[in-house]
Amino acid sequence: MKLEAVELIRLNVPLKSAFRTSFSSVNMHEVVWAHAVTDVGEGWAECGANDRPDYSSEYHTGAMAVLREFMLPDLFKLNNDLTAESVAPTLEWIKGHRMAKAAIETSLLDAQLRSTNTSFASYLGATKDRVPAGVSVGIMDSLDELMEYVHSYLDQGYMRIKLKIEPGWDYDPVKLVRETFGPDLLLQVDANTAYTRNDFDLLKRLDEFNLLLIEQPINEEDMLGHAKLADYIETPVCLDETIISADIARDAIELGAAEIINIKPSRVGGYLESKKIHDVSVAAGIPVWCGGMLETGIGRAANLALAAMPGFTLPGDTSASSRYFETDTTEPFVLVDGHITVPTGPGIGVDPIPEIVDRYAVSREWIKA
Ligand code: NPG
């Protein structure tokens, strides 16, 4: 196919309630979309970069700049030789910027698959038509407030709870949730790098709660530290921020730093790299699950297809639209019996609703070949 133009859209999508992690508290999902126009049709993708470089080094105006200045000019030059599969090799010389790369690759994969009437799910080799949904619960102002949210999510049918933790909000909330909801609740925690190598004894105290996993406890660059922690505690160590490619995943597994892996397509440069991480993990007997970055329907749709691959054996952070938004940017994804249905239509299988995109868009910029 040939890339004719790309529209970069910045949207501010209000969240139903503040989402607090160890790195930020947000009321608004501030996000960038790539809308690709090709000679075979159009495609859509949501870029994972936050508005500030707080989860990773990327941030949304930086992602827009590198797309505008370096990535799109190279892709325009490919003319008719462009395929979704050729994006990563063409942009390989550009160091990092994986979220920007994922956005353009995914929008082109969407266009390509729509043009051949193929869904993301069948392209990726998905084997399920619905996936179990977990929910990520932010850090709260009080334990009472936390309990209200956890109660409500369990009443709605979510199949696993992930608690965000940080120093000062760890042992007590986890203990309360475990004691209140009992030993059968699938429960895990996520620190987003908030601890250090000096906190291993504190983290070991969480062993008594029989957690599914502890996600990214220490600095993302400290792979050896994670391996040492994995030896020291019983709770399986799961890596998120550290795993930026299939090569890094292979190394983390070999070193014993990753007993479980969270795959977020944005973080690793797209769905093609995600599939490689899935394959590396399955070959090594390491379970994977699909993370989330508060995506609207455009990003969520493709994540659901990924989460339907066979190696995704743990519930993901792929919650229903109503977990995040009063009004999603696509037809909402709904929770049925604790599961979300995997889209089967061409490409990502959903379309943005123009009036809603207009309502949330704060800027729209066309970049033409
Ligand atoms: O359900 O989409 C969701 C949120 C899941 O906790 C979640 N995401 O660290 O994994 C994370 C966190 C996140 C959110 C990361 C936004 C980056 C941006």
Residues whose N, C-alpha, C, O or C-beta is under 5 A from the ligand:
A	BS01	NPG	Y55 S136 N192 G291 G292 M293 L294 E295 D317
